[in-house]
Amino acid sequence: MRNDPAFWMPFTDNRSFKMHPRLLATAKDMHYFTPDGAKILDGTAGLWCVNAGHGRAKITEAIREQATRLDYAPTFQLGHPLAFEFADRLANILPSGLDRIFFANSGSEAVDTALKIAFAYQRAIGQGTRTRLVGRERAYHGVGFGGLSVGGLVNNRRSFVQLPGVSHLPHTLNIDEAAFSRGQPAWGAHLAEELERIVALNGAETIAAVIVEPLSGSAGVLVPPIGYLERLRAITQKHGILLIFDEVITAFGRLGAATASERLGITPDIITMAKGLTNATVPAGAVAVGRDIYDAVVDRAPPGIEFFHGYTYSGHPLACAAGLAALDVYREDKLFERALALSSYWESAIHSVSGKRHVIDIRNLGLVAAIELEPRGNAPGLRAMEVFHACFDEGLLIRVTGDVIALSPPLIIEKHQIDFIAEKIGEVLERVE
């Protein structure tokens, strides 16, 4: 890396990183390798996205072959067979009824697309007064202006203008009431009732959609309380409000099923996806909507374009090839089932860290976990960042957000590698002040 690099890094302390860079050069299966050959166990599946592990030959070969046959094709007023095949295959693993797929290029784009679809649907059925959205505190829905507005991470919001007409539900984390819960906490379902207050304040006729992550990842792994999502589903149905699940992180096996919706038994009106969609090999996102939503928007429109939205790379041939191959790998290796089978071992291993220094909470569901640390005086986040650096230097990649260590390994992880993650974090915590 040159002394004055041109790369402006995203979500990074650029000044600190460029003084002490940590670089990844190659990757295979469960590991990254640095330029000098050091082996780093991937405890985060990259950024929650390499669910099938790195360097899967079937996926890379599919991309290579597709690039030689059809490198790009527009999907505005034209199409290519692979986009239709991928949409059909994807619909087959989603909850019943969510069988219309709109392709984007990232989670951020998928979220903004879903919000636009919600508005379009409400207008199509004669509910054009429904122009408000409801998000949640401590939520992350990407970096588009729509996603920022319904999101609830303060640092992401404070520097940018927000969309008007957005309300926020309270987040569900309460360490005093539910610390060290294993799986879904028993406390917190009542927090969904705040939606009724928002409806009473603004009028149901003004609200188009509610968007939540079934499990919030980037905010520090906030696991839904038992009964919470069910109550949100009931309230939204009661008032004619669409429910959007942002499954950019939770889809494709992370919780031990194709989607969190399937795993938790609650079907929303719209699901957003990205990350594991192509095993992160080619940037891609997708939005799945119910047939009734698609039919309302398309069939009730006048002749011509029904939905004025899309991206140059929607349904990109390479992304479709990668996605189809990824679905094959997930099925052939039974990775969703594998994640579910490993989840109890994962839970026990991660909770074994509960007695280590600085740990004030541990949360988990499926193959996701958070270890929350007590913040250091007037330097919040610094302790966790020191743990991040120490773990990397000793062969383990974790993710930190604030004072939370977030973990989400590839679904191919072995039990001895789970043990290594828990043991290494525990060792580092005992040393860090």
Secondary structure, 3 states (H helix, E strand, C coil): CCCCCCCCCCCCCHHHHHHCCCCCCEEEECEEECCCCCEEEECCHHHHCCCCCECCHHHHHHHHHHHHHCCCCCCCCCCCHHHHHHHHHHHHCCCCCCCEEEEECCHHHHHHHHHHHHHHHHHHCCCCCCCEEEEECCCCCCCCHHHHHHCCCHHHHCCCCCCCCEEEECCCCCHHHHCCCCCCCCCCHHHHHHHHHHHHHHCHHHEEEEEECCCECCCCCECCCCCHHHHHHHHHHHHCCEEEEECCCCCCCCCCCCCHHHHHCCCCCEEEECHHHHCCCCCCEEEEECHHHHHHHHHCCCCCCCCCCCCCCCCCHHHHHHHHHHHHHHHHCCHHHHHHHHHHHHHHHHHHHHHCCCEEEEEEECCEEEEEECCECCECCHHHHHHHHHHHHCCEECEEECCEEEECCCCCCCHHHHHHHHHHHHHHHHHCC
